Amino acid sequence: MNLTTIIVAFLSFILGLIGNLTIQWWVDRKRLKRIEGALKLHLTDIILKDCEVLRREYERIIVAVQQHTSYYLTLKVFETFDNEIYKANNPSDYYKIYGIKDARKFEKLVSIYSIISFLKENLPHKIHSDYITKIDLHLDKNLKDGESREEHFKKCNNCDAIRLDCKSTCQMRMNEIDELKKLIGELLMN
């Protein structure tokens, strides 16, 4: 074996390694761009649109609770308002997309994920259902013979407290929706 053969073999190895690393980088970059595109699409086409509807639903609950008409309220079920897209990919991919360039963007993504998870567990129909359950339990225990539900609602401090709790919960969720929209806007700005 002469020196020329060794040099050619070494250079072939180096070129193959560089080519392989370049192809891996290009494939990984395309995959990350696809993940980023799917995330942006999910945030803009589903989450932001659902945020507006969610806000209106919380406002409807507040009005219905104030007017004592919440028994007749029908609310939308938000089946697409979820964070499954975040679970579909490895968190390190999201860090590669957002965290390497700007750690604050990755922190915003984590906050967005957390808020969506929390809101998903506290959707309007659940808050409304909890309110109805609390009122019904209270009325079953405290409604006097001959007293109408409306009369009791108007003069009972416990009913007022349950109503106030429901209204303040809805208001807090609307504040969280506003924060979510702000974070999504900041994340999507380039």
SULSUL-V722809 format. One record per backbone hydrogen bond with DSSP energy under -0.5 kcal/mol. CO is the residue of the C=O (numbers start at 1). NH is the residue of the N-H. Records with the same first field share a line. If there is no record, write none. Layout:
CO: NH ; NH
This chain:
2: 6
3: 7
4: 8
5: 9
6: 10
7: 11
8: 12
9: 13
10: 14
11: 15
12: 16
13: 17
14: 18
15: 19
16: 20
17: 21
18: 22
19: 23
20: 24
21: 25
22: 26
23: 27
24: 28
25: 29
26: 30
27: 31
28: 32
29: 33
30: 34
31: 35
32: 36
33: 37
34: 38
35: 39
36: 40
37: 41
38: 42
39: 43
40: 44
41: 45
42: 46 ; 47
43: 48
46: 50
47: 51
48: 52
49: 53
50: 54
51: 55
52: 56
53: 57
54: 58
55: 59
56: 60
57: 61
58: 62
59: 63
60: 64
61: 65
62: 66
63: 67
64: 69 ; 70
65: 68
69: 72
70: 73
76: 78
77: 79
80: 82
83: 86 ; 87
84: 88
86: 89
90: 93 ; 94
91: 95
92: 96
93: 97
94: 98 ; 99
95: 99 ; 100
98: 102
102: 105 ; 106
103: 107
104: 108
105: 109
106: 110
107: 111
108: 112
109: 113
110: 114
111: 115
112: 116
113: 117
114: 118
115: 119
116: 120
117: 121
118: 122
119: 122
120: 123
123: 126 ; 127
124: 128
125: 129
126: 130
127: 131
128: 132
129: 133
130: 134
131: 135
132: 136
133: 137
134: 138
135: 139
136: 140
137: 141
138: 142
139: 143
144: 147
148: 152
149: 153
150: 154
151: 155
152: 156
156: 160
157: 161
158: 162
159: 163
160: 164
161: 165
162: 166
163: 167
164: 168
165: 169
166: 170
167: 171
168: 172
169: 173
170: 174
171: 175
172: 176
173: 177
174: 178
175: 179
176: 180
177: 181
178: 182
179: 183
180: 184
181: 185
182: 186
183: 187
184: 188
185: 189
